[in-house]
């Protein structure tokens, strides 16, 4: 068991380290789309220039994740849109203007900047040739085409101002409507898999893919003025940063934002560089942008991934093996333990991760908790099976020697069940390596980060930068436990 613990410690021992400078800490967040990441980079660079120790947690899933993180104090500031605040986050309140909106936010302990200068509203779009062939120019024209194949972003499918409200407002008859990632929708349009999708009006892909933006002739979508949303205590903790961020107000036109998005999405310029170039040209602010090489990036993600997998696996081993012993010795209680572990295993991994956010916030904690729960079943089941498979003659011999129950467990039963227990741990470890890629959605880092960014930027190289090391690590972990089994388990007890 000591050797086993050493293996797990090796997996988790390479913990993430961070070099922090001086100044007050400012934590910036951004959503999982390019414009939000660019704005988040701008905020982080402006805050650093004002003397803060700024960090940027990028691509943190959807609106609710960032909103709750800001309210809980896990973030200090992130870019948001007034339409989203009114229609999604503060829905049901009468907020006719920005003054009323600011008052409502103050009740939540939050502040909102003046608009940054552009309106990124929702819209619906089709390929220009397809729209021309079908004679579709306005959203109301869609009522005559129930056969259209529609793909909307997952968030748009559920938002208060999204598909359900739009369908009711226009009386739209389409039923073949599916949810998918916003960035994948453009490729779906290009391949012909879908014919209609939701757009952000500042998306660079609107022009690049030759899309027609349908006129919102009933004015369903409100204005989505880009603003910075921040915690009220930021004004007292770092007033100089708040004043510096004020320089971004009114600095971005819609055309400029489309241009910045195009540099990142279509020309594959890093978002940090896009933000730095804009700040240099518009505000005269010089920011140092450090671009890590591929090897450095992979090493950093490897350390983050090993931390998630190793720590969650250690915790699971510490709990699951005793539970497996209980399940073997108390069959009725064991059925309950195995049943509960099985129920946890049936919860989709992404849903389990999201369930952890209200309890543990964002970052590595919810990811480790979710991975820990997923690791329990293979270890509990294999421990119980290994102990129950010990021949009764062996048990009787141990009892005949006068060994107490604890000594029989440690000296006879666990060593004889070691092959089965190690197989369970090996299965849990391999599952963890793959599932941990989802941790990037809540800011836990790991190999999922380049995969998410690669999907967003349509960059196969970035996707492979996360996918290939994850596959190699899974094979390496499996091989490592095979080697441990050969050392710890006598040849005659191997399966």
N, C-alpha and C positions, 0 to 999 in steps of 0.2 A: 504493500500500500504506500510505503514511503516513496518508492520509485515512481508509482503512479502519480502521487502528489507532485513529485519533481517535474514530471512531464507536463502537467497542467500549469505549474508555475512558470515553466519555460514559455508556454503559450501566452500567459498573461503578464509575464515579467517585463516585457518590452513596452511599458506604458508610455502614453503620449506625454511629451514634455513640451513646454511652451516658454518662450523667452519673452518676459514682460518688461517693458520699460517703465519710466516714471509717469506721473500725471494721473488724473482721475480716469476711472474705467468707463468706457462707453461701449455698450453692446448693441450692434446693429443687426437687424434681421432683413431677410428678403424672401419673397415668394419664389415658387418654382417656375418662373418664366424670365426671359432674358431682360426685359425692361426693368423689372424689379431688381434683378441682380446688378444691373448697371447703376441704378439709382442708389442701391445699397452701398456699392463701391464708392460712389461720389460722397455719400454721407460719411463713410468711414475715413476717407482721405481728408475731407474738410475737418472732421473732428481731430484727426492726428495733427493736422496743420495748426489747430488751435491749442495743441499741447496735451490732448487726451491720449490715453492708452486704449485705442479703439480696436475692436475685433468685429469681424463680419461673419455672421452665421448665415450662409447663403443657401438658397433653394430649400427652405424649410416647409415644404408641402403647401397647403392651401391657406385661405384667409383665416379660418378659425384657429389654426395652429398658432399663427403669429399674434393674432388678437389676444388669445388667452395667455400666451407667453409674455406679452407686453403688460397685461393686467397683473400677472403674478410677479412681475419684476425680473423675469429671466431675460428680457430684452429691454433696452432703453428707448429705441427708436426704430421705425421701419417705414418705408414708403407705402402709402395707401391711396385710395380714391374716394372722393366724396360720395359718389353713387353707391359704392360698396358699403360705405358707412350707413347711408340712409336705408338702402334696400335689403341689406343682408345682416349687418351687425346690430343696428339699432332699429330694426324694422318694427313697425307698429307705433312708433312715436311720431308726433306731428313736428317735423323739422323742416319748415318751409325755406329757410335760408341758412347761410353758413354761421350766422350769429347763434341761431337756435341749435345748430349742430355742435358748435363749440361749447355751449352751455351744457348740452347733454354729455359731451365727453368729459367736461370738468367734473360731473357727478361720478364718473368712473375713475377719477384721478389721472386723467390724460389731457394732453394739449394737442392742438392741430396747428400746423404752420399755415401761412397764406398759400394759395395755389402756386405750384412751381411754374405754371405758365401754359400747360397743355391739357387738353381733354382727351382721354383715352377711353372712348365709349365702346360699349358692345355694339356689334353689328352682325348681320348674316351675309355670307358671301357664297358665290358660285363661280365656276369657271366661266370666263367671258363668253366663249363660244357656246357653251351649254345654255347659259342664260339667254343669249340672243336667239338660239334655236327654239327655245320654249317660250320666248316672249315674256321673260320675267325681269321686271325692273324694280318693282316695289315688293315689300314683304307681303302686302295684301294679295299680290299676284299668285302667291304660293297656294292660295285656297283652291285654285283650279288644277293643281298638280299633286294629288294625294299619293301618287306612285313614287315620288322622289325618295331616294335613299339618303338618310340624314344621319350625320355623325356630329355630336356636340361634345365639348369638353365635359369631363365628369363634374366639375364644379358648376358649370352652366346648367347641367341637368337638374341640380338640386337647389340652386339659388332662388331667393325670393323674387328676383327680377329676371330669372332664367326661363328655361323652356316651358314649365307649366304655366307661368303667368303670361308669357308671350303667346302660347297656344290659345289660351282663353281670350286674350285681348284681340287676337285676329281671327279666332275661329278656325285655326289651321287643322287640316284633316290628316296630316301625315302620321302614320303608325309605325313605319319601319325606322325607328329612331334608336340609335345606340350611343352609349357613352364611351369615350376614349380619351387618351391623352391629347391635350391641345396641340402639342408639337407634331404628333403623329397624324393629326387630322389633315394637315396640309399634304402629307405624302399620300394619304387616302384619297384626297381630291385629285392629285396628280395621276394616281393609278386608275381612277374611275371607280374605286370601291364605294365612295360616297359622293353625293352630288351637291350637298348643302352642309355648311358648318357655321359655327359662330366664330367671329373674328374680334380682335382688338383693333381699333381704328389706327393705332400707331404700329401695327405689325409690319415688319419689312417684307414679309412674304406676300402681302396683298398685291404689290406690284410685281414681285419676282415670279409669282405663280400665275400672273395674269387673271386675277379674280375680279369679279364685279361685286361691289358692295351694294346691297339692296337698300333702297330708301326706306327708312322707318316712317312711313306715311301717317301712322297714328301716334307717333312720338311716344312709343312705349318706353324706350330706354332714357333714363335721366342723364344729366351731365356727370362725367366721371373725372373731375378735376384732380390731377395728381397733387398730393400734399404729403407732408411728413407728419407722422403720428408719433408722439413721444410722451414719456411719463412726466407728470407735473413736477416730480422732485428733481428732474434733470435741470430745471431752472435754478434751483438752489445749490445743487451739487456741482454743476459745471456751467455757470452762466455764460462763460466765454465761448463754450461750444454751441450753446443755443444761439448766441448772437452770430457766430460764424455760419451756422446752418441757415440763418436768415438770408445770407447772400445768395442762396439757391432759389429763393422765392422769385417768381417771374422770369427766371433765367432760361427756361426751356420752351421753345415753341413746338407745335405739333410736328412741323416739318423737320426740325432739328432732332426730335426724339426718334422719328422714323429713320433718319440718317444714322443716328447712333445705334439703333437696333440692327440696321443693315450691316454696319461694320462688324458687329459681334456675330450675328446670325449667318450672314452670307459670305463675309470676308474672313471669318474665324479669327478676328483680332480679340485677344483676351479682354473680358469686361473691365478688368482693372485698368488696362491700358486705354480703353475707350473712355472711361471716366476721367482718367488723368489728362488725356489730350483735351477733353472738353473743359475741364477746370483750368487748364493752362491758357486755353484760347479765350475763355469767357470771363474768368475771374482773376487771371494772372497768378494762379496758385500752382506751385511746382511740387509735385508729389513723386516720390521714388516708388517705382513699380518693380517689384522683384519677381522675375519669372523663373520658377524652378524648372530644372530639366526633368525629363521623363523618369530617370532613375531615382531622383530625389522625391518626385511625387509618389512613385510606386512604394518607396521605402516608408514614406510618411503614412500612406494608406495601409500598408502592411502592419505597421505598429498599431494603428487605430483598430484594425480588424482583429489582430491577435488579442488586443486588450478586451474587446467585446466578447470574443469567443472564449478566451481563457478564463476570465472572471466568472462568466455565466456558467461555464462548465464546472468549475471548481465548486461553486455554490450548489449546483445540481447534484454533484457527486456526494457532497456532504449531507444532503437531505435524502436523496433517492436511495442510497444503499441501505440506510436504516429502515426506510419505508419498505424496501424489498425484503428485508429480514422479517419485519412485522407481517408482511403479506404471506411469507412462507410459513411462519409459525402460527399465525392466526388466520386461517383460510377465510372465515366470514368477514373479518375486518379487512383482509387482503382484497377481497372482491370490491369493497368500497374504495380502497386506495387506488386499485387499478382502474376502476370505473371513473373516478374523478380525474385521474391522469389522462385517461382516454378522452374524456369530454374536453379537457384543455387542448388536447392535440387536434380536436376537430375544429377549433376556432381558427378561421383563416389568419395567417400570420400578419397580414397588414392590419386586419381589424384588431388583433390582439395588441399590436404596437400602438394603435390609436387609443385603445382602452387605457393604456398605461399613462397617457399624457396628462389627464386630469389629476392623477395621483402623484406622478413623479416629474411632471414638466417635460421640457425638451432636453436633448443632449444624450449622453450615453446611458443615463439611469433607466429610462423606459426601455431602451433597446436591450440592456442587460437583463432587466426583469422579464421581458418577453422571451428572450433566448433561454433563460433559466427555466421558465415554465415549459417551454418546448422540449427541453432536455430530459425532463423527469420520466416520461413514460418508457423510453427504451431502457433506461438504467433500472428503474423499479421492476419492470417486467423480467428483464434478464437476470437480475439478482434473485428474484423469487423463483424463477425457473431453475436457475443453477443450484440453489439450495434444495429445492424439492426433488431434483434429479439425483441427489446423493444416495447410493444404495443403502437400504436399511441395515445390512450387515455392518457397514462401516459405523453407522450411528450407534448400533448396539455395542460394538467393540469399544467405542469411545466411552459409552456409559459404563461398561464393565470395568474399564480402567479407573473409574471413579472421578473422571474429569467433571468439574462443575459446568453449568450451562454456558457461562461466558467463555471459559477455556475451550470448550468444544467448538463454540462458534469461531473463535479467533485462530485456534491451532488446527482445526480439522475442516470445518464446514466452509468457511470463507476461502481458504486455499484451494479446496476441491472445486468450488464454484467460480474460481478466478477467471477461467476461460470464458464462461458465459457473461460474467460481470464486465470484463474488458470488452467483449463484443458489443454489449449495450452502450458502454461509454464511447466506443469507437463510432457506433451509429449516431449517437447524440452529437458527437463532435463534428461529424461530416454534415449533418443536418444544420448545425449551428453556423458553419462556415458559409453555406449557401444562404440561409435566412438572414444572416447579419448584414447582407447587402441592402436590406430594406431600412436599416438603421439610419441611412443617409437622409431619409425623409423627415427625421426628427432631429437632425443636426448631430448625429453620432459619428459621422465620418465613415471611414472604412472604404472598401472597394466599391460600395454602392455609389459613392460620390461621383467618380468619373463616369460611371454608367448612366446616372441621371443627367449629368451635364452633356454627355455624348448624345443621349436621346434628344435633349432639348436643342442642341446645336446641329443635329443631324451629322455627327462626326463619328464615323465608325472606329477611327483610331482611338478616340477617347473611350468608347464603349469597350473595346478590346483591352484597354489599359486597366479596366476594372474586372472584366469577365475572365480574362486569361489567368491573372494571378489568383483569382478566387478559385478557379478550377484546379490550378496547380497546388494551392494551399490545401484544398480538400483531399487531393491525392496524397500530399505529403503527410497530412494528419492521419489519414487512414494507414499509410505505411508505417508511421511512427508507432501507432498502437499495435500494429502487427508485430513490430520488432519488440515492443515491451512485452507482448504476450509470449514471445519466444523466450525471453529472459526469465519471466516470472512464473510461467506455467510449465511444469514438467511435461516432457514429450507424451507420456502416457495419458495425460489429462486433456490434451488439446483435441478439439473437435475434428 
